[in-house]
Amino acid sequence: MGQHTIEKIGGTSMSRFGEVMKNVIVGNRKGSDLYNRVFVVSAYSGITNFLLEDKKTGEPGVYGHILKDSKDWGAALEKVRQKMLEYNRSFEEIGLNVAEADKFVNGRLDEIAECLKYIMYLRQAGHSKPADYLPSTREFLAAIGEAHSAFNSAMILKANGINARFIDLSGWMSTDVFTLDEAILNAFKDVDYANEMPIVTGYVKYDEGIMRRFDRGYSEITFSRLAVLTNAREGIIHKEFHLSTGDPKLMGVDNVQIIGNTNFDIADQLSDMDMEAIHSKAAKDMELRNIPIRIKNAFDPEHPGTLISREYVSPVPRVEMICGRSDLIAVEVHDPEMVGEIGYDYKLTRYLAQNGISYIAKNTNANTITHYIPQKSKNLDRCCDEIKKQFPLAEVTTRNVAIVSVIGSNMKIPGFLARASKALYEANINVLALDQVMRQVNIQFIVSRDDFKNAQIALHREFVEK
């Protein structure tokens, strides 16, 4: 195993790079202690939204306008340019050479504009179908965000006496075709971990297309593959918050506790709840290679954070986190012909699979099966119609719900379910359904969306604050 760590810095933290440099990259380190660390960086906050589409609202960015065949893509690209140049100005006082940084941004964006003009010309001339150019367009638009932040970061660090090295995995204007692993290994073949600090783009250009495979979770895939391929000692993800027992904004900052230690099984449960601890596919590669992941708060550098490892189980029964998601739809299929029918569930889930729909939880009894599905799932109405046609006696209904999950690596707490039910009852919350497996690492309470926040507060008070 190597001596180096692979560390990832998210977009919100990157936007405060002066603080990140002081807290995370430099801190109390001097000389050789600065090295044996590789930093994978995300685009500055908001940039990827402007390049692609707003992750929360869906408002179109450059790609969104290209997708709609709108001529407004040019104005959207200029909005990206303006925002990038504003970021450049904001880092001047910590050492960024603004003239060089602006030259990099303008050069890349001018080249991208020419590419997009050519693509749209072919489209208008009838020589190119959207399926031919949209995937590659989304790829190279996403790449510029990380290239910008990594280029700037390396320049700032050099100005502050650190031997930083900009490693651009975006493959811009290169005709080389690599696999993901080849692209990374080729870029790192001569890296001297002990004497230089690689600053690496979260985006990697490779044959399958990282956006096609992972969409906007790709930077954590890069982080993971780098750790595995370079045999890193540890992976560290720097966020703007600690991984805590609950949402501090909801529970109150003084009421939550930093988790400290947990395992990859729990990280999977958090991923199911749409918690951004680590991308599930990224965590899996590191789990298999037994490379631990540490989640740290970039603005609380002295705290060791939360260590996610393969073997950890809490030595005493405890709840590690209360979380959940309120964006679920319960799809209930009630069919009097279901009872005793072998393969009914298989036939039902086949329609989910054919429509690209995954589910978070499932309840069954003799004649009813309910799947809890993310609201953002496409083709849900079509899927329900197909189920109704296949099972003519079935009653298929949908309902907006929320799930509150109580999670822990060791939750063998006597009377746990009774305590949870009592806490929810006293908070005047009706449990619509619940889901638990025998491994007892989580229990999920399905409640109405109106009760989502209060259910978390009640359960956190019972199992953490008490």
LINDAQUI-V508380 format. One record per helix or strand. SS is the DSSP state (H for helix, E for strand). FROM is the first residue (numbers start at 0). TO is the last residue. If there is no record, write none. Layout:
BEGIN
ss={SS	SS}
from={FROM	FROM}
to={TO	TO}
END
This chain:
BEGIN
ss={E	H	H	H	E	H	E	E	H	H	H	H	H	E	H	E	H	E	E	H	H	E	E	H	H	E	E	E	E	H	E	E	H	E	E	H	E	E	H}
from={4	10	16	30	36	46	52	59	61	72	91	97	129	163	179	196	209	233	243	247	252	257	260	263	279	292	305	317	320	343	358	367	379	394	409	415	432	441	448}
to={8	13	25	33	40	50	52	59	66	89	93	123	158	166	186	200	228	238	243	250	254	257	262	271	287	296	308	317	333	353	363	373	389	406	409	425	435	446	464}
END
